[in-house]
Amino acid sequence: MNDLIRQAIAAEAEERVDSRTVLAELHKRKKRRKPLGLIVGVATLTAAAAAAAVIIPTAIKKTDAAPAAPPPPASPQNVLLIGIDDNNNTDALVFARFGGDGSVNAVSLPRDIQIGNDRINALFREDPKKLTTAVERLTATKVDHYAAIKMAEFGRIAEVVGGVEVCVVAATKDLETEAFFPSGRQTLTGDQALAFLRQRKGLEMGDFDRVKRHQAFLTGLAAKITKSNALPLAREISTTIKVDAGWDVLEFAQRFQGPVKILTATLPVSDPAVVTNGAGLVADPEQAKQFVEYQFAGKARPQDGCVR
């Protein structure tokens, strides 16, 4: 499947094939091999993310043939977008509902939520299924699929789309990386984008401000997805993203044909100050269930302009 997707991308770039033929062939093979999608997760969202978390549409070559009939309305799917570090710990965790109309409503899950004897950010490293099961139990909401991508990839992803715009309330400097972010709107690429996503020390609310940064980056990235940059972006991430084996990503990707508007929110937890004392955060399951239902129903408020 990997070879077929690479061949399809190369051929499409040279305008030698009709991508509908490629899609048909991919669907024939998907039952024999693990499917691989063209996905940006934001993530996130964190990010992270997003993860995560934006789907790359298949480029369609214009032909003289009669246009195909529009596909039937797609059903919503709940996707867990996972941004992981080099040790497979979860830096960003975003639970998102992708609507059949292309809308996305996402809930960031703080990485220090206590699940039994573990923090939620350690579960993916142990077993992806353990993480998805924990999220389902916490939110009483089914996880249809998951997509995981290393946080280190987001610097290159930002470069492919020509940079991701974010807004910072006040100038900050990361004492570890020495990355500096002036106040106001700015466009991030490469190492600067990665430093923006990773910084938490020096921010007033620490990891909770970092979650807000993940959300801002995911929103900015989604807004930059276009038909012209979808193919290069697909090349960039197709070899690094990991999805569950049962996901028909090819069908899923068809609902996204350009910039995506994402509404984000953060799952309520116990007093954020306790994380500084080494204790895990507590999320009440009943409150989590109601919160996710509310957000997935499209009632989230757009994120306020700038972040710390």
N, C-alpha and C positions, 0 to 999 in steps of 0.2 A: 504494500500500500504506500509506504514512504516513497519508493522509487516511482510509482505511478503519479503521485502528487507532484514530485519534483519535475517529472517529464511534462505534466500538464501545465505547470507554471511556466516552464521554459518555452513550451510550444505556444502558450497564450501570449507570452511576451513578444514572440515573433509573428503573431497573428497567423499561425498556420493551421489552427484547428478551431472547430466550433465547440465552445466549452460545454454545450448541452450534451454533446457526444461523450465528453470526458465524464460528466456527472453520471450519465447512464452507465458507463463502464465501472465507475467507482461503486455505484449501488449494486452492481452485479457481484463485485468482489467483497463487499463489506461483511458478508456472512462467513467468509472464509478467513479473513484476517481482521485484526483489531483496527477499528476505524480511527483515522487521524483527521482532526478538523482544522480549519483555518480560523483561529480564535485568538482574541486578545482577552485575556482575562485580566480585573483590575485590579480592578482589585483593589483589594483592596480591600481595594479598594480594598492592601491595602491595599492596600489599598487595596490588597491589597490590594486584594486588591484589586485589585483587580484585576493582584487578579483581574486582572482579571478582567477585566471582565467584560468586553465588547467583542462582537463576533465579526469576522472578516467576510464580507460577501464575495461570492464567486463572480469574477469578471465575465461578462457575457459579450461575445463578439457580435457586432451587428451583421446581419446577412439579409439577403433579399427574400428569404423564406417568410411565410406568413407567421405572425407573432403567435407564440404559444398561449394557450388559455391560462388565465391567472390561476394560481394554486388556491385551494380552499383555505379558509381562515385557519391559522395555526393555533393550537392550544397553548396556554401558558405553561412555562416550565420553570421550576425552581432549581437554581444552579448555585453550588457552593464554589466561590472563587477563592483560591488559596495562593498567597504569595509566600514563598519559602526562602530561607537563607541557604547557605552552602551546606549546612548540616541537616537540612530537611526539617528544621523547626519552622513553625508558622509565624511569620512576621506580620502578615495581613490576612484577615479572614472576613469575607463579605458574602452574605447570603442574599441572593438576588432573584427576584421574579422577573423573567423575560416574557412580556406579554406577546400575544399573537400579532399585535399591531406594531411591534418594534419598540414599545415602551419598556423602561427598566426601572424597577423600584428596588432599592438595595438597603440592607441593614448591615452595618459593620459590627462584628463581634469582638470586643476587647480580648486580646490574646492571653490575658492573665485570669480569665474566668476559671474558677476551680471546678473540675469535673472528677468526683471521687478523690483519689489520691494524686491526680495529675492536674496540671494546667492544660487548658484546651490547646495551647500552642505546641504541646509535645505529642499530641495524639496522631497527627498525620505521619510523623516519623515512625511511630510504632506500627500503624496500619491505617491506610486511608478509610477503610470501612469503619474503624473505631471512631474516627473523627465525624464522619457523616451520621453515624448512629447517635453520637453525643449531641449533635446539633438538632437532630430530629426530636430527641427526648426533651431537650431544653426548650425548644420552640413549639413542640407539638405540630410541626409542619414537615411534610415529606420533602426530602432532598432527592430530586429526580436525577441529577448528575453533578459531577464535580470537575473542575479544571484547575490544575496547579502549574505555576510557572515560577522560576527563580526570580527573586527581586532584582538580582544583578542584570537581568535582561532589559529592565525598563529604561535604562539610560540609552541603549541602542534603539529601543522602540520609539522613544521620544525623538531621536534623530531622524528616523525614517519618515515620520509625519511632519517634519520641519519644526519640531519643538512643541512643547505643551505649555500653555499659558496658565499661570496661577497668580494669586494676589496675596501678599503678605501684609499683615497689619502694621508691624514695626520691624525694623532691621534686626536680623539675628546673625550670630556667627557660631558655627559648631566648633567647639574647642578641640574636638578629636580630629576632625577632618579639615578644619580651618575654612570650610565652605561658608561664604558670606551671602546673605540674601537681603537686599535692600528692601525698604518698604515700598508698597505699591505693586502694580502689575509687572510681571516679568515672564520671559519665555525660557523654559528650561530644556536642556538637552544633555546627553552624555553623563559624565560624572556628576555634574551639577544637579541633574534630575535625580540621580540615585541618592546623593547626599541629602536632598530635600526630603525624600521619602524615608530615609533612615534616621534623621536627626530626632532626638527626644530630649537629650540633656540640654539644659539651658532654656527649655520651653516651660512656660508657667505650669501647664498641666501634664508635662512629661509625655507618657505614651498616649494619653488621650488627645493631646494636641497633634501628636503624630498621626493618629487615626483620622483627624480632620484633614491633615495634609494628604493622606492617602485618598480621601474622598474628593478633595479638590483636584488632585492630579488625575484621578479616574474620570471625573467630569470633563476636565480639559482635554484629556486624550480622546474620549468618546466624541467630542465635538470636532476633532480633527480628522476623523475617519471619512474618507471620500472614495469614490470609484477610482480615482487616479492613483491613490497611494495604497489601496487595498492589496494589490498584488505584491509590491515590495514588502509590505508589512507581513503578508502571509509567508513570504520566503524567510523573513527574519525569525519568526516564532515557530514555524511548523516542525522544527527538529527539537525544540526544547520544551514544548508544552506537554503535559500529561493529563489525559482524560480517562474516565471510566470506560471499560471495554464495551458496555452495552449502549453507548450513546451514538445515535445517528446524527453526527454533527453536520453532515452534508445537508440533510433536510432542515436542521435547525438554523443553519446559516442563511437560508434563503429569505428569512424575514427581515434581515438587516441590509439596507441598500444605501447607506450614507450616514451622516452625522446622527448620533444617538443621544437623546436627552435622558439623563439619569437623575432620579431623585434619591438622595441618600439620607440616612439617619443612623444613630448609634444606639445599640441595645442598652437599656438602663441597667446599671449594676449598683452594688453597694458603694459607699463613700470611696471615691477614687483615691483618697489620701492613704487608704490602707495598703495600697500596692507598694508604697515606699517603705512599709514596715515588714515586707517580705511575705505577707499573707496574700492568698489568692482572693480574687474578687468573687462576690456572690451575685448570681443572677437568679431572681425568683422565677420559677417555671411558669406560673400562672400569668405573671406580669409580662414575661417574655412572649408567651403565646399571644396575648392580646396585642402587644406592641407589634409583633411581626404581622399579624392579621391586618392591623390598621395600616401599616406601611405598604404591605403587598396589595392592599385595596386601592393604592394610588393616592393616599391622603397625606403623604409626607410633604412637608414644606420645603421649598427649594433652599439649598444651603446659602446662608448669608455670605455675601461677597468675599472678604479676605479672611485668611487664617493666620494663626501665629507661626 
